[in-house]
């Protein structure tokens, strides 16, 4: 198991949400470089979707009291 997969598992075990995505042949934070890599835009769409879903999650309201 990679460090990344272990971290994702730890987050889920603690009750958090995690989605590990591996984008082969990409540099660190490639999502910030849409002019250099065509994969940046779809990656940012997936990130935005994950965040939007997490913010709608009712468990967040329950945890906040």
N, C-alpha and C positions, 0 to 999 in steps of 0.2 A: 504494500500500500504506500502510495506517495505521501509526502507531507501535506500536500493540498487535499488529498482525499481524506486523510486523517483529520485535518482541521474541519472539513465539511461535516464529517461524521460527528465530531465533538460538538459542533454547533447544533446539529439536529438532536443529539442526545441531551443537550441542555435545554431543549425545547424551542430552539430558534429555527429559523428558516435558512436553508442553504441550498444553492444549486451550483455545483462545480461545472464549469465549462472549460474545455481544453480547446484552444485555437492553435493548431499546429503551425509552425513556421512563422509565428508572430513575435514581435518584440514586446517587452513589458509596456503596459499602458498603450498598446496600439490603437485602442478605441479613441484616443485623443488625436489621432493622426489620419483623419479621413482623406486628406489629399494624397497621402502616401500609400494607403492600403484600402482596397475596396471592402475588406471585411469589417472595417471600423463601423460603418453605418448599421449593418445588421446586428453587430455586437451591441451597439448602443441601444438599438430597439429592444433587444432582449433584456438588457439591464434595466431600461425604463419600465418594461412590462413587469419584471420581477419586483421592482420597488413599488409600482402602483398596486400590484396584488398584495404585497406585504402591508401597505398602508391601509388597505381595505379589510385586512384580517381582523376579525372581531376579538381574537385572542389578545391583541395588543391592548384593546380597551379594557379587557378583563384584568390583564396584568397590571395596568395602571391604577386600577381600583375604581 
